[in-house]
Amino acid sequence: MAVGLGSFPVIPSISGVRFAAMEAGIKKANKKDVVVFELAEGSAVAGVFTQNQFCAAPVRVCREHLAKAKPRFLVINTGNANAGTGKSGLQNALHTCETLANLTGVSLEQVLPFSTGVIGEPLPVDKITSVLPSALKSMASEGWSDAGLGIMTTDTLPKGAYRQVEIAGKVITIGGISKGAGMIRPNMATMLGFIFTDAAVDQMALQSLLKQTTDQSFNRITIDSDTSTNDSCIAVATGAAQVPVITDFTQGDGALFAAAFLEVMQELAHAIVRDGEGATKFVTVEVKGAEQQSDATKTAFEIAHSPLVKTALFASDPNWGRILAVVGRAGVDSLNVDTVSIFINGCEIVREGGRSPSYSEDAGQLAMNPEEIHIVVDLGSGDQADTVWTTDFSHEYVTINAEYRT
Amino acid sequence: MAVGLGSFPVIPSISGVRFAAMEAGIKKANKKDVVVFELAEGSAVAGVFTQNQFCAAPVRVCREHLAKAKPRFLVINTGNANAGTGKSGLQNALHTCETLANLTGVSLEQVLPFSTGVIGEPLPVDKITSVLPSALKSMASEGWSDAGLGIMTTDTLPKGAYRQVEIAGKVITIGGISKGAGMIRPNMATMLGFIFTDAAVDQMALQSLLKQTTDQSFNRITIDSDTSTNDSCIAVATGAAQVPVITDFTQGDGALFAAAFLEVMQELAHAIVRDGEGATKFVTVEVKGAEQQSDATKTAFEIAHSPLVKTALFASDPNWGRILAVVGRAGVDSLNVDTVSIFINGCEIVREGGRSPSYSEDAGQLAMNPEEIHIVVDLGSGDQADTVWTTDFSHEYVTINAEYRT
């Protein structure tokens, strides 16, 4: 029941990136569940990872390998998160990398592993390594939807996005895939996002761009407030398009590139929300008029996490008192309740902290009916703002998560 | 579908306290929705209220009146919270108090108003004031279940508790009622709790006892993480039993009284959880082995709020990886993931941060089946602990909150 999520885009091939998606039998039969990416030598690779202290084994390995070498391969499995698995989990992640390194002649540290799925079960490492030889034989630079399918868990649709911009007279492509539908409240990154470009970007600049745009995309979405143990987002710039290296995003081609990069990141992040477990609404929560940006961020997330607000959204019920109650408990010290206004899809619902004189139940109902809901809370006490994207809370969410392992 | 909540206890009459429960037509026909309490002259009255900055009009009036005078009457309506109602809400709360004051000859400030129900609708003040004369004619000191019924919203059962202890050779009674089933994550108090005793307690001592026991009862329960705008908890000591005034709870009769008082508070708080919206489980979350108590409190609440943990509880699914993931994201700086153990109903599930060697899926399933679930998380890094009580997250919760106003 994804909300407004179109079919997978036809992402063009990105020079310097090849991949294959395989069936290793970790998920149900006839489902792709292992994806291997090969990156051109010399590619700049940046990564951001979960802040969950129980981070998964592959996240620990990724961090260590990224610090030591320039990656040449990414290997991703779904169906098992390899988290909460202790020392044997680490060994399994390393063994996967080692097998791929031996098959391709790169060093162990040049392989980055990623896992997503059930937490706490031993990784079926033999299933993964057994498909690596055939994966290497079928590497291609097109057919991105297979890669999108190969990293899905409770996702109902594969997620991809791309943009093209002209740099120094050449068209370069920024494309990527993402996955995730539950345990989504990323903190630094999302439950697997991979963004590739054939532009050339300085390594440090790419890392800073990834971090900055993550804070405007994956770090501003929430489905159920649960930060995953496996969140990882990787950006790769292969440089294979043979254009000048970008080092500065504040002007010229660099600014053009950064804007397109942010669009890809946001489209991938929004796709996760649109396909959120049981989602029937795509909800934008914008808080403005705050003294501090952190107040806006905090209030927006509290609204997006409130089970009462989310069930009212599911029912298309203009029960705005629940939004008001969240604003009051969000912990904004400077809050002046008498200056708060609330709008839903442009309909003024609260003015000066109480029901707007122009509000009617009919108008509220009309505003709540669409699949796309834009909530604006104006705190009326400053000029800082932030925006968060989320979904409603439906019966289907309960069903999916009560039956996830059955 | 209340969990293990027995029938309403036969609370004895408490000298100095009389009450009446009326049908004012705010809720559906044939439902009691206004309750009036009369307190003996000279009663000590203590109160704790919501920390939600959008506190309701009656909460503001209560705080002001309590600071000015010794209360003689409490007037409570359900069906409408009188919150988010601005200046006219305040006027309506004051008008209710004034009407009761005029009918009884006490001062305006000696009446405390309480409201609970839908947020943002104008208070039907005429309905409330119109039943006050007949309420005053039918005041009685028994029939507490009617008072419990008269303050219910989405509660399925009235909630009451009492204890009796001997002070200076006389039996004194501590009894009370509470309500609440949704928007329950009290911060200072719950969505209406009233505790009465005929013992004599010093005013300052009563306030400190109420605050302290609230932190061990109402402030440690959560159903859906949403702090209400109307939470209020009132303790009344009429002194009508003619026993020595209690000023010290550390020894003798005072200690006996305080222990019984805490038991009543906890029983009333647990009753709210047992009758939580859609609850099929009563869940105790105990976090111990913490360096700081605040770390234990924070971790326990994060587990209790996690939609993924709550849906797994609903399904009786031993998906303990979700608990582990919450511990890792709870924000405990001193967390050492390698010393964490987790037990469910005595079954060791996690040891040293990974799956316990003794764990089996069958044992986990057995542990998750009962209606009463005790989760113990031992952080293994200190001697501080805290306990929080909560419910699971069921289809019924979504249904109740999607259809609340229809």
Chai-1 contact restraints between the chains, C-beta under 6 A:
chainA,res_idxA,chainB,res_idxB,connection_type,confidence,min_distance_angstrom,max_distance_angstrom,comment,restraint_id
A,N52,B,G328,contact,1.0,0.0,6.0,A-B,restraint_1
A,N52,B,R329,contact,1.0,0.0,6.0,A-B,restraint_2
A,Q53,B,G328,contact,1.0,0.0,6.0,A-B,restraint_3
A,Q53,B,L335,contact,1.0,0.0,6.0,A-B,restraint_4
A,Q53,B,V337,contact,1.0,0.0,6.0,A-B,restraint_5
A,F54,B,L324,contact,1.0,0.0,6.0,A-B,restraint_6
A,F54,B,G328,contact,1.0,0.0,6.0,A-B,restraint_7
A,F54,B,V337,contact,1.0,0.0,6.0,A-B,restraint_8
A,G84,B,G321,contact,1.0,0.0,6.0,A-B,restraint_9
A,G84,B,L324,contact,1.0,0.0,6.0,A-B,restraint_10
A,G84,B,G354,contact,1.0,0.0,6.0,A-B,restraint_11
A,G86,B,G354,contact,1.0,0.0,6.0,A-B,restraint_12
A,I119,B,G321,contact,1.0,0.0,6.0,A-B,restraint_13
A,G120,B,G321,contact,1.0,0.0,6.0,A-B,restraint_14
A,G120,B,R355,contact,1.0,0.0,6.0,A-B,restraint_15
A,M183,B,L308,contact,1.0,0.0,6.0,A-B,restraint_16
A,D224,B,P307,contact,1.0,0.0,6.0,A-B,restraint_17
A,D226,B,S306,contact,1.0,0.0,6.0,A-B,restraint_18
A,D226,B,L308,contact,1.0,0.0,6.0,A-B,restraint_19
A,T227,B,R329,contact,1.0,0.0,6.0,A-B,restraint_20
A,T229,B,A325,contact,1.0,0.0,6.0,A-B,restraint_21
A,S306,B,D226,contact,1.0,0.0,6.0,A-B,restraint_22
A,P307,B,D224,contact,1.0,0.0,6.0,A-B,restraint_23
A,L308,B,M183,contact,1.0,0.0,6.0,A-B,restraint_24
A,L308,B,D226,contact,1.0,0.0,6.0,A-B,restraint_25
A,L308,B,N401,contact,1.0,0.0,6.0,A-B,restraint_26
A,T311,B,V398,contact,1.0,0.0,6.0,A-B,restraint_27
A,T311,B,N401,contact,1.0,0.0,6.0,A-B,restraint_28
A,T311,B,A402,contact,1.0,0.0,6.0,A-B,restraint_29
A,F314,B,A402,contact,1.0,0.0,6.0,A-B,restraint_30
A,A315,B,A402,contact,1.0,0.0,6.0,A-B,restraint_31
A,D317,B,R405,contact,1.0,0.0,6.0,A-B,restraint_32
A,N319,B,R405,contact,1.0,0.0,6.0,A-B,restraint_33
A,G321,B,G84,contact,1.0,0.0,6.0,A-B,restraint_34
A,G321,B,I119,contact,1.0,0.0,6.0,A-B,restraint_35
A,G321,B,G120,contact,1.0,0.0,6.0,A-B,restraint_36
A,L324,B,F54,contact,1.0,0.0,6.0,A-B,restraint_37
A,L324,B,G84,contact,1.0,0.0,6.0,A-B,restraint_38
A,A325,B,T229,contact,1.0,0.0,6.0,A-B,restraint_39
A,G328,B,N52,contact,1.0,0.0,6.0,A-B,restraint_40
A,G328,B,Q53,contact,1.0,0.0,6.0,A-B,restraint_41
A,G328,B,F54,contact,1.0,0.0,6.0,A-B,restraint_42
A,R329,B,N52,contact,1.0,0.0,6.0,A-B,restraint_43
A,R329,B,T227,contact,1.0,0.0,6.0,A-B,restraint_44
A,L335,B,Q53,contact,1.0,0.0,6.0,A-B,restraint_45
A,V337,B,Q53,contact,1.0,0.0,6.0,A-B,restraint_46
A,V337,B,F54,contact,1.0,0.0,6.0,A-B,restraint_47
A,G354,B,G84,contact,1.0,0.0,6.0,A-B,restraint_48
A,G354,B,G86,contact,1.0,0.0,6.0,A-B,restraint_49
A,R355,B,G120,contact,1.0,0.0,6.0,A-B,restraint_50
A,H395,B,H395,contact,1.0,0.0,6.0,A-B,restraint_51
A,H395,B,V398,contact,1.0,0.0,6.0,A-B,restraint_52
A,V398,B,T311,contact,1.0,0.0,6.0,A-B,restraint_53
A,V398,B,H395,contact,1.0,0.0,6.0,A-B,restraint_54
A,N401,B,L308,contact,1.0,0.0,6.0,A-B,restraint_55
A,N401,B,T311,contact,1.0,0.0,6.0,A-B,restraint_56
A,A402,B,T311,contact,1.0,0.0,6.0,A-B,restraint_57
A,A402,B,F314,contact,1.0,0.0,6.0,A-B,restraint_58
A,A402,B,A315,contact,1.0,0.0,6.0,A-B,restraint_59
A,R405,B,D317,contact,1.0,0.0,6.0,A-B,restraint_60
A,R405,B,N319,contact,1.0,0.0,6.0,A-B,restraint_61
